[in-house]
Amino acid sequence: MSKGLVSVVIGVYNAERYLAEAIESVLGQDYRPIELIVVDDGSTDGSGAVAQRYSEVSYLHQPNGGNGAARNTGIGVATGEYLAFLDADDRFTPGKLTRQMTALEQDPELDLVFGHVREFVSPEIDAETRARIRAPAPEPMPWTAPNLMLIRRAAFDRVGPFETGVRVGVTVDWFLRAKEAELRYTVLPETVLERRLHTENNGIREAASRSQYLSVLKASLDRRRAAAEEQGGG
């Protein structure tokens, strides 16, 4: 197996309660070499102190700019030829990077690899609060989100950085641009991510910004229409 360096970027905003689990799920991977970069996106809690407890973590702090901006900052200092991403309240499953690296090794034409996600309700949530959030999906499901992917750095650069002008829809925007760039990908049947459901999930915290999903979709349609007109005119 190729032993290329994998750079894992965790963006964190006020996730002191969960960040250690996220970090340890990366450091517990059986694949090496990895570098782990934690970008503190202007947290006002103890997230920074948690990250700095780990000597293996490269810690950066920036003013709050959103998840896309945090990821971009991490990418800017990453030195790996492969990139992976994780939100501070989620966890990689054991063996995630090895399984995905094996898939890339077996098919040099693949640009990136996704997998399945298993959702769980954060165990500290009481019954009353649990009733206010949606139930987790009954079975692991395929998901083409950055938190699940391992991607070649060269392929990521073809798509470009994450959008910073929206608070929600960052994931959708990036994947739509990846499809427009005709990146080749596969979705493994194995579960590679455990996604925590709680009251501070980004989709809940930024509920007022949900209309931005429509803006993301419209931007993709506009790009496709412009590309088609350019080809037709040529």
MOLINMO-V981549 format. One record per pair of residues at least 24 apart in sequence whose C-alpha atoms are under 6 Angstrom apart, sorted by the first residue. I is the first residue (numbers start at 1). J is the second residue. Records with the same first field share a line. If there is no record, write none. Layout:
BEGIN
I: J, J
END
This chain:
BEGIN
5: 33, 34, 80, 81
6: 34, 80, 82, 83
7: 34, 35, 78, 80, 83
8: 36, 83, 84, 85
9: 37, 38, 74, 85
10: 38, 86, 87
11: 38, 39, 70, 71, 87
12: 40, 41, 88
13: 41, 43
14: 43, 45
15: 47
16: 46, 47
18: 89
19: 88
22: 88, 90, 91
25: 91, 92
29: 94, 95
31: 98
39: 70
41: 70
68: 162, 163, 164
69: 164
81: 153
82: 151, 152, 153
83: 150, 151, 153
84: 150
85: 147
86: 147
90: 194, 195, 196
91: 193, 194
92: 192, 193
93: 192, 193
96: 192
110: 184, 185
111: 152, 155, 183, 184, 185
112: 150, 151, 185
113: 149, 150, 185, 186, 187
114: 148, 149, 187
115: 142, 187, 188, 190, 191, 192
116: 140, 141, 142, 143, 190, 191, 192
117: 141, 191, 193, 194
118: 194
119: 194, 195, 196
120: 196, 197
121: 196, 197
122: 196, 197, 198
145: 171
169: 213
173: 216
END
